[in-house]
């Protein structure tokens, strides 16, 4: 007997499911190696962009939007939150600083809750539009991961950023989809930040962080112009 997905799901869906697998691997790595987890998260972000390209070129399935949001919960909701919580737990123990320790757990939990909320709203209202309301979860995870790889975001800033990004995910601020040429540039910088080590890797991670923050802050107002 064939699995139920045979004949119903396509190549784009396979990439989406691969994105979910990367989310699990990133979550596992987050408790052991923050840099490795950040690289896997960026790879998941590349996969997330790739499945959209494939769906536009070859067509998608009815299940595609639902699979995409479910995969994003794993890769850009749970995995980044575990990265943040793990770094926070390493920095502040419950015995030494209970307030910071609890905040390091609570804010990532809120981050997951807002990511799930945003993705549900996206699937219901924005999946067929050329723009979306609230900060995309992929963008939020990219900011966090690039900051870790660039060596600019420590535990305190990670926890604070998780709270800020969680709030921004459910705002009414509208973010337009990236133009194809801009997505290629972003993807290239992401790929180099993933594969390069040492100073070159940090440089491309910094460039990625700069691009992501520029889109985060300026995209809603200036991108279409």
N, C-alpha and C positions, 0 to 999 in steps of 0.2 A: 504494500500500500504506500502510495506517495505521500510525502508531507503536504499539509494543507496549503502551504505557501507556493508550491510549484504551480506555475501558470498564472499566479495572481500577483506576484511581486517581481520587480525588474531589477536591473543593475543599480539604479539609483537607490532602491530600497536596501540592496546588499551593502552599499557603502554606508547608508544610514545605520544599519545594524552593526557594521564594523565600528562606527563612531561610538555606539553604546559600549562595545567591548573595550575600546580605548578608554572610555570613562571609568570602567571598572578597574582596569590596569592602573590608571592614574590614581584612583582612590586607594588602591593597595600600596602604590609607591609613595603616596603622600605621608604615610606613617613611618617611612624609612629614609627617603631621599627626596627632599623638596625640589631640587633642581631637576631630577629625573621626572618627577610628577609634573612639573611645569612644562617640560618639553613634550610629554605625552599629551597634556591638555592642549598645547598649541597644535600638535599633530591632529588631535580630534577636531580642532577648529578648521584645519585645512580640509579634513574629510567632510565637515559640515558644509563648507562652501562647495566642495566637489559634487556632493549629491544633488545640490540644486542645479549645477551646470548640466549634469547628466540628465536630470529630469526635464530640463528645458530642451535639450537636444534630442533625446530619445523618447520623451514622454514619461509620465509618472503613473502611479497606481492610485486607486481610491484610498488605500491604507497609508500612502506616503506621508501626508501631513501629520497623521497621528504617530506614525513611527518616528518621524523627525522630532516631534516634541518630546516623546518618551525618551529617545536617545539623548536629547539635550538635557533632560533632567539629570541623567546619569553623568554626562560629560561636563556640563557647565553649571549644574546645580550642586549635586552631591560631592563630586570630586574636588572642586575648588574649596567647598566648605570644609572638607576633611583636611585639605592642605592647610587652610587657615587655622583650624582647631588644633592640628598637630603641632604647628609652629608655636601657637599660643601655649599649649600644654608643656612644651619643652622650655618655654621662657618663664612661666609662672606656675608653680605647684599650688595645689589646693591648701596645703599647710602654710606655705610662706606668704601667698598673696591670694586669698580666696576670692576677692572681688574681681581682680583681673582674670583669674582662672575661670570664673563663672561667665564673665563677659566673653572670654575667648571661646566658650562653648555656646552661649546664647546667641550672639550675633551671627555666627555661621549657620545656626539653626534657622534664624530668621531669614538669612540669605537663601537657604533652600526653600523655605516656605514662599518667599516672594518670587523665586525662579519658577516654581511650580505654578503659581498664580499667573505670572506673566505668560508662560508658555501655553497654559490653558486658554487664556484670553486671545493669544496670538492665533492658535489653531481655530478658534471659533470665529474671529472677526478679521484677522489681518493676513491670513496665509496666502490669499490670492491678490493682495494689494502690493503696490510698489513702495509702500512705506508702512511703518509700524509704530505704535505708541509705546513708550517706555524704552529704557536701555536694553538692547538685545542681550540675552544671556551669554552668547558667544563673545560679544564685545567685553562684557564684564570679566569673563574668565581670561580673556586675552590680556586685559590690563593687569590683572593679578599675576598671571604667569610671567608676562614680560618684566614686570617689576621685580619678581623673585630672581629671574635669570640675569637681569641687569645689576643685581646686588643693591638695589635702591629701596627695596621694600622689606623691612624687618617685621617682627611679630606685631609691634604696636600699630604700625601703619596698615598691616594686613587686616587686623581686626577692625580698625576704624574704616578702612575702605570697604570691608564687607557690609558694614552698616549703611554706608553712603550708597553703595551700588544696589543694595537690596531695596532701599527707598526709591532710587531712580528707576528701577525696573517697572514700577507700577505707577509712574507719573503719566500725565497726559501729553508729555513732550513727544513730538513726532520725529522719528528717525527715518530718512529715506534710504532705500536700498543703494548699495555701492554700485557705481557704474562698472561695467566689466573690466575696463583698463585699470581702474583703481583697485578692484578686487585682485587682479593679477599682481600688481605692485605689492599689496599687502601680503598676499600669499607667498610671494618670493622672499620678502623680508622675514616672514614667519619661518619659512623653510630654512633659511640661513641661520636664524636664531636657534633653530632646533639642532642642526647638524654641526655647527661650528662650536669649538671649545675655546676657553681662555679669553684673551682680550678681543679677538674678532667676534666671538659669540656674544660677549657682553655688549659690544658695539651695536650689533644687529638687534639684540634684545632691547637696548636703549632706543634705537630707531623705531622699533615696533611699538614700544611704550609711548613714544612721542606721537606717532601716527594715530594710535588708538585713543590717546587722550585728546588729540586735536579733533578727531571725529566725535568723541564723546561730548566735548564742550562746544564745538563750533558747528558740527554737522547739522543740527536741527535748524539753525538760523542761516547758515551760509552755503551749505553744500550744493543746493540746486542752482545757486547763482555762480 
